[in-house]
Amino acid sequence: MSSGNRAVPFHCPYCGDQDLRPHGETHGEWECRSCQRAFKLGFIGILNPHHDTAPSTTTPERRDAS
C-alpha cells in the first residue's frame, strides 16, 4: 500500500540548482526558482532485467533489390 509520499528531485534537470518547489496542483510538477523553468517528472515503468537497453553497435545488413 502506498502512503502517497513520493521522492522529490534534488536538482533541476536544466541548470542543476537545488531551489526547487512544487508547481501547480498536479503531482510531479516542479519549478526551479533559479532558471525559472517548470518541469514534470513521472514514472515510466519497471525495466526487464534481461533486456539489453544499450543501443546496438552493429549495422543491419543491406539487402540489394533485384
N, CA, C and O atoms as a Tinker XYZ file with bonds, in Angstrom:
   264  protein
     1  N      0.838000   -1.181000    0.000000    73     2
     2  CA     0.000000    0.000000    0.000000    64     1     3
     3  C      0.880000    1.239000    0.000000    63     2     4     5
     4  O      1.846000    1.317000    0.759000    81     3
     5  N      0.551000    2.206000   -0.846000    73     3     6
     6  CA     1.330000    3.433000   -0.968000    64     5     7
     7  C      0.826000    4.475000    0.010000    63     6     8     9
     8  O     -0.378000    4.617000    0.221000    81     7
     9  N      1.760000    5.201000    0.605000    73     7    10
    10  CA     1.387000    6.249000    1.538000    64     9    11
    11  C      1.088000    7.558000    0.828000    63    10    12    13
    12  O      0.608000    8.503000    1.455000    81    11
    13  N      1.366000    7.632000   -0.477000    73    11    14
    14  CA     1.129000    8.852000   -1.231000    64    13    15
    15  C      2.342000    9.764000   -1.262000    63    14    16    17
    16  O      2.371000   10.718000   -2.040000    81    15
    17  N      3.340000    9.495000   -0.437000    73    15    18
    18  CA     4.547000   10.303000   -0.443000    64    17    19
    19  C      5.494000    9.796000   -1.510000    63    18    20    21
    20  O      5.720000    8.592000   -1.628000    81    19
    21  N      6.046000   10.708000   -2.282000    73    19    22
    22  CA     6.974000   10.352000   -3.343000    64    21    23
    23  C      8.288000   11.072000   -3.112000    63    22    24    25
    24  O      8.340000   12.088000   -2.419000    81    23
    25  N      9.334000   10.545000   -3.688000    73    23    26
    26  CA    10.629000   11.206000   -3.615000    64    25    27
    27  C     10.593000   12.491000   -4.428000    63    26    28    29
    28  O      9.924000   12.571000   -5.458000    81    27
    29  N     11.308000   13.477000   -3.961000    73    27    30
    30  CA    11.379000   14.753000   -4.666000    64    29    31
    31  C     12.723000   14.866000   -5.382000    63    30    32    33
    32  O     13.708000   14.280000   -4.933000    81    31
    33  N     12.781000   15.604000   -6.480000    73    31    34
    34  CA    14.067000   15.779000   -7.166000    64    33    35
    35  C     14.988000   16.655000   -6.309000    63    34    36    37
    36  O     14.525000   17.561000   -5.615000    81    35
    37  N     16.264000   16.383000   -6.363000    73    35    38
    38  CA    17.242000   17.159000   -5.605000    64    37    39
    39  C     17.842000   18.288000   -6.429000    63    38    40    41
    40  O     18.300000   19.289000   -5.878000    81    39
    41  N     17.841000   18.127000   -7.754000    73    39    42
    42  CA    18.465000   19.109000   -8.643000    64    41    43
    43  C     17.577000   19.361000   -9.844000    63    42    44    45
    44  O     16.859000   18.469000  -10.297000    81    43
    45  N     17.629000   20.575000  -10.357000    73    43    46
    46  CA    16.918000   20.910000  -11.588000    64    45    47
    47  C     17.588000   20.177000  -12.750000    63    46    48    49
    48  O     18.813000   20.202000  -12.862000    81    47
    49  N     16.802000   19.521000  -13.624000    73    47    50
    50  CA    17.412000   18.811000  -14.763000    64    49    51
    51  C     17.986000   19.756000  -15.820000    63    50    52    53
    52  O     18.695000   19.304000  -16.719000    81    51
    53  N     17.699000   21.042000  -15.734000    73    51    54
    54  CA    18.182000   22.005000  -16.724000    64    53    55
    55  C     19.424000   22.756000  -16.260000    63    54    56    57
    56  O     20.388000   22.879000  -17.015000    81    55
    57  N     19.412000   23.263000  -15.022000    73    55    58
    58  CA    20.541000   24.074000  -14.567000    64    57    59
    59  C     21.312000   23.451000  -13.402000    63    58    60    61
    60  O     22.416000   23.893000  -13.085000    81    59
    61  N     20.738000   22.425000  -12.762000    73    59    62
    62  CA    21.421000   21.751000  -11.663000    64    61    63
    63  C     21.235000   22.407000  -10.306000    63    62    64    65
    64  O     21.747000   21.901000   -9.307000    81    63
    65  N     20.521000   23.512000  -10.246000    73    63    66
    66  CA    20.314000   24.201000   -8.975000    64    65    67
    67  C     19.370000   23.406000   -8.074000    63    66    68    69
    68  O     18.642000   22.530000   -8.540000    81    67
    69  N     19.393000   23.719000   -6.797000    73    67    70
    70  CA    18.579000   22.985000   -5.832000    64    69    71
    71  C     17.373000   23.759000   -5.332000    63    70    72    73
    72  O     16.670000   23.272000   -4.446000    81    71
    73  N     17.106000   24.935000   -5.861000    73    71    74
    74  CA    15.976000   25.745000   -5.406000    64    73    75
    75  C     14.700000   25.328000   -6.140000    63    74    76    77
    76  O     14.195000   26.056000   -6.995000    81    75
    77  N     14.190000   24.146000   -5.791000    73    75    78
    78  CA    13.005000   23.573000   -6.432000    64    77    79
    79  C     11.794000   23.659000   -5.514000    63    78    80    81
    80  O     11.903000   23.507000   -4.297000    81    79
    81  N     10.645000   23.903000   -6.121000    73    79    82
    82  CA     9.392000   23.958000   -5.370000    64    81    83
    83  C      8.292000   23.296000   -6.191000    63    82    84    85
    84  O      8.366000   23.282000   -7.420000    81    83
    85  N      7.275000   22.750000   -5.535000    73    83    86
    86  CA     6.155000   22.170000   -6.290000    64    85    87
    87  C      5.522000   23.232000   -7.192000    63    86    88    89
    88  O      5.478000   24.410000   -6.837000    81    87
    89  N      5.035000   22.806000   -8.357000    73    87    90
    90  CA     4.427000   23.717000   -9.323000    64    89    91
    91  C      3.029000   23.222000   -9.648000    63    90    92    93
    92  O      2.861000   22.075000  -10.064000    81    91
    93  N      2.052000   24.045000   -9.470000    73    91    94
    94  CA     0.684000   23.685000   -9.823000    64    93    95
    95  C      0.066000   22.693000   -8.850000    63    94    96    97
    96  O      0.589000   22.438000   -7.765000    81    95
    97  N     -1.053000   22.148000   -9.270000    73    95    98
    98  CA    -1.823000   21.229000   -8.426000    64    97    99
    99  C     -1.577000   19.763000   -8.765000    63    98   100   101
   100  O     -2.017000   18.882000   -8.027000    81    99
   101  N     -0.884000   19.484000   -9.865000    73    99   102
   102  CA    -0.670000   18.113000  -10.319000    64   101   103
   103  C      0.607000   17.538000   -9.719000    63   102   104   105
   104  O      1.645000   18.199000   -9.702000    81   103
   105  N      0.525000   16.300000   -9.226000    73   103   106
   106  CA     1.696000   15.639000   -8.662000    64   105   107
   107  C      2.786000   15.480000   -9.717000    63   106   108   109
   108  O      2.501000   15.139000  -10.865000    81   107
   109  N      4.026000   15.726000   -9.327000    73   107   110
   110  CA     5.154000   15.535000  -10.218000    64   109   111
   111  C      5.578000   16.778000  -10.977000    63   110   112   113
   112  O      6.533000   16.729000  -11.753000    81   111
   113  N      4.886000   17.894000  -10.768000    73   111   114
   114  CA     5.261000   19.141000  -11.434000    64   113   115
   115  C      6.093000   19.986000  -10.482000    63   114   116   117
   116  O      5.720000   20.196000   -9.328000    81   115
   117  N      7.232000   20.468000  -10.985000    73   115   118
   118  CA     8.179000   21.237000  -10.171000    64   117   119
   119  C      8.605000   22.486000  -10.905000    63   118   120   121
   120  O      8.542000   22.550000  -12.132000    81   119
   121  N      9.035000   23.474000  -10.154000    73   119   122
   122  CA     9.600000   24.676000  -10.753000    64   121   123
   123  C     10.942000   24.974000  -10.112000    63   122   124   125
   124  O     11.148000   24.745000   -8.920000    81   123
   125  N     11.839000   25.484000  -10.921000    73   123   126
   126  CA    13.169000   25.872000  -10.465000    64   125   127
   127  C     13.182000   27.386000  -10.361000    63   126   128   129
   128  O     12.964000   28.079000  -11.355000    81   127
   129  N     13.434000   27.902000   -9.179000    73   127   130
   130  CA    13.459000   29.344000   -8.982000    64   129   131
   131  C     14.729000   29.973000   -9.541000    63   130   132   133
   132  O     14.786000   31.188000   -9.730000    81   131
   133  N     15.742000   29.162000   -9.804000    73   131   134
   134  CA    16.998000   29.687000  -10.320000    64   133   135
   135  C     16.914000   29.984000  -11.818000    63   134   136   137
   136  O     17.235000   31.092000  -12.246000    81   135
   137  N     16.482000   28.994000  -12.625000    73   135   138
   138  CA    16.428000   29.197000  -14.079000    64   137   139
   139  C     15.019000   29.498000  -14.585000    63   138   140   141
   140  O     14.815000   29.692000  -15.784000    81   139
   141  N     14.035000   29.539000  -13.661000    73   139   142
   142  CA    12.654000   29.890000  -13.999000    64   141   143
   143  C     12.002000   28.913000  -14.970000    63   142   144   145
   144  O     11.169000   29.307000  -15.787000    81   143
   145  N     12.384000   27.624000  -14.882000    73   143   146
   146  CA    11.758000   26.603000  -15.719000    64   145   147
   147  C     10.846000   25.736000  -14.858000    63   146   148   149
   148  O     11.117000   25.494000  -13.682000    81   147
   149  N      9.764000   25.278000  -15.469000    73   147   150
   150  CA     8.872000   24.321000  -14.829000    64   149   151
   151  C      9.008000   23.007000  -15.581000    63   150   152   153
   152  O      9.127000   22.996000  -16.806000    81   151
   153  N      8.991000   21.898000  -14.846000    73   151   154
   154  CA     9.137000   20.601000  -15.488000    64   153   155
   155  C      8.277000   19.578000  -14.765000    63   154   156   157
   156  O      7.790000   19.814000  -13.659000    81   155
   157  N      8.105000   18.440000  -15.416000    73   155   158
   158  CA     7.237000   17.386000  -14.902000    64   157   159
   159  C      8.023000   16.087000  -14.825000    63   158   160   161
   160  O      8.730000   15.727000  -15.766000    81   159
   161  N      7.903000   15.396000  -13.725000    73   159   162
   162  CA     8.531000   14.094000  -13.539000    64   161   163
   163  C      7.455000   13.030000  -13.491000    63   162   164   165
   164  O      6.351000   13.267000  -13.001000    81   163
   165  N      7.784000   11.859000  -14.004000    73   163   166
   166  CA     6.812000   10.774000  -13.968000    64   165   167
   167  C      7.477000    9.422000  -14.054000    63   166   168   169
   168  O      8.608000    9.300000  -14.525000    81   167
   169  N      6.780000    8.423000  -13.605000    73   167   170
   170  CA     7.238000    7.045000  -13.625000    64   169   171
   171  C      6.836000    6.417000  -14.947000    63   170   172   173
   172  O      5.671000    6.489000  -15.338000    81   171
   173  N      7.787000    5.801000  -15.642000    73   171   174
   174  CA     7.507000    5.168000  -16.931000    64   173   175
   175  C      7.163000    3.701000  -16.742000    63   174   176   177
   176  O      6.162000    3.231000  -17.282000    81   175
   177  N      7.969000    2.972000  -15.988000    73   175   178
   178  CA     7.709000    1.561000  -15.771000    64   177   179
   179  C      8.923000    0.856000  -15.205000    63   178   180   181
   180  O      9.947000    1.486000  -14.941000    81   179
   181  N      8.812000   -0.427000  -15.023000    73   179   182
   182  CA     9.893000   -1.240000  -14.485000    64   181   183
   183  C     10.601000   -1.919000  -15.647000    63   182   184   185
   184  O      9.963000   -2.493000  -16.530000    81   183
   185  N     11.923000   -1.848000  -15.636000    73   183   186
   186  CA    12.723000   -2.437000  -16.708000    64   185   187
   187  C     12.815000   -3.946000  -16.561000    63   186   188   189
   188  O     12.802000   -4.480000  -15.452000    81   187
   189  N     12.908000   -4.618000  -17.689000    73   187   190
   190  CA    13.137000   -6.052000  -17.708000    64   189   191
   191  C     14.640000   -6.268000  -17.494000    63   190   192   193
   192  O     15.434000   -5.811000  -18.317000    81   191
   193  N     15.057000   -6.947000  -16.423000    73   191   194
   194  CA    16.491000   -7.099000  -16.173000    64   193   195
   195  C     17.213000   -7.938000  -17.225000    63   194   196   197
   196  O     18.443000   -7.933000  -17.274000    81   195
   197  N     16.482000   -8.648000  -18.055000    73   195   198
   198  CA    17.097000   -9.496000  -19.078000    64   197   199
   199  C     17.108000   -8.832000  -20.447000    63   198   200   201
   200  O     17.560000   -9.428000  -21.424000    81   199
   201  N     16.611000   -7.600000  -20.522000    73   199   202
   202  CA    16.554000   -6.868000  -21.788000    64   201   203
   203  C     17.728000   -5.905000  -21.857000    63   202   204   205
   204  O     17.931000   -5.103000  -20.945000    81   203
   205  N     18.499000   -5.980000  -22.930000    73   203   206
   206  CA    19.634000   -5.086000  -23.135000    64   205   207
   207  C     19.114000   -3.770000  -23.699000    63   206   208   209
   208  O     18.591000   -3.738000  -24.813000    81   207
   209  N     19.252000   -2.680000  -22.937000    73   207   210
   210  CA    18.748000   -1.388000  -23.389000    64   209   211
   211  C     19.811000   -0.559000  -24.089000    63   210   212   213
   212  O     19.519000    0.537000  -24.565000    81   211
   213  N     21.055000   -1.065000  -24.163000    73   211   214
   214  CA    22.124000   -0.320000  -24.841000    64   213   215
   215  C     21.864000   -0.324000  -26.341000    63   214   216   217
   216  O     21.416000   -1.328000  -26.893000    81   215
   217  N     22.144000    0.803000  -27.004000    73   215   218
   218  CA    21.937000    0.829000  -28.451000    64   217   219
   219  C     22.870000   -0.147000  -29.160000    63   218   220   221
   220  O     24.006000   -0.365000  -28.738000    81   219
   221  N     22.377000   -0.714000  -30.218000    73   219   222
   222  CA    23.160000   -1.687000  -30.969000    64   221   223
   223  C     24.321000   -1.001000  -31.670000    63   222   224   225
   224  O     24.172000    0.098000  -32.204000    81   223
   225  N     25.477000   -1.655000  -31.668000    73   223   226
   226  CA    26.648000   -1.095000  -32.340000    64   225   227
   227  C     26.839000   -1.718000  -33.714000    63   226   228   229
   228  O     27.729000   -1.311000  -34.461000    81   227
   229  N     26.011000   -2.703000  -34.056000    73   227   230
   230  CA    26.114000   -3.330000  -35.373000    64   229   231
   231  C     25.133000   -2.663000  -36.321000    63   230   232   233
   232  O     24.084000   -2.172000  -35.905000    81   231
   233  N     25.482000   -2.651000  -37.586000    73   231   234
   234  CA    24.558000   -2.091000  -38.583000    64   233   235
   235  C     23.809000   -3.222000  -39.254000    63   234   236   237
   236  O     24.370000   -4.296000  -39.475000    81   235
   237  N     22.552000   -2.993000  -39.577000    73   235   238
   238  CA    21.798000   -4.057000  -40.240000    64   237   239
   239  C     22.380000   -4.358000  -41.611000    63   238   240   241
   240  O     22.932000   -3.481000  -42.275000    81   239
   241  N     22.248000   -5.600000  -42.020000    73   239   242
   242  CA    22.759000   -5.980000  -43.339000    64   241   243
   243  C     21.924000   -5.309000  -44.415000    63   242   244   245
   244  O     20.705000   -5.191000  -44.296000    81   243
   245  N     22.589000   -4.881000  -45.445000    73   243   246
   246  CA    21.892000   -4.220000  -46.541000    64   245   247
   247  C     21.400000   -5.276000  -47.532000    63   246   248   249
   248  O     22.143000   -6.177000  -47.921000    81   247
   249  N     20.147000   -5.147000  -47.926000    73   247   250
   250  CA    19.585000   -6.065000  -48.901000    64   249   251
   251  C     19.553000   -5.370000  -50.253000    63   250   252   253
   252  O     19.005000   -4.277000  -50.387000    81   251
   253  N     20.131000   -6.000000  -51.230000    73   251   254
   254  CA    20.129000   -5.425000  -52.565000    64   253   255
   255  C     18.823000   -5.777000  -53.267000    63   254   256   257
   256  O     18.388000   -6.929000  -53.250000    81   255
   257  N     18.212000   -4.789000  -53.875000    73   255   258
   258  CA    16.982000   -5.029000  -54.633000    64   257   259
   259  C     17.342000   -5.658000  -55.969000    63   258   260   261
   260  O     18.219000   -5.163000  -56.676000    81   259
   261  N     16.677000   -6.733000  -56.312000    73   259   262
   262  CA    16.963000   -7.404000  -57.598000    64   261   263
   263  C     15.799000   -7.282000  -58.524000    63   262   264
   264  O     15.850000   -7.780000  -59.649000    81   263
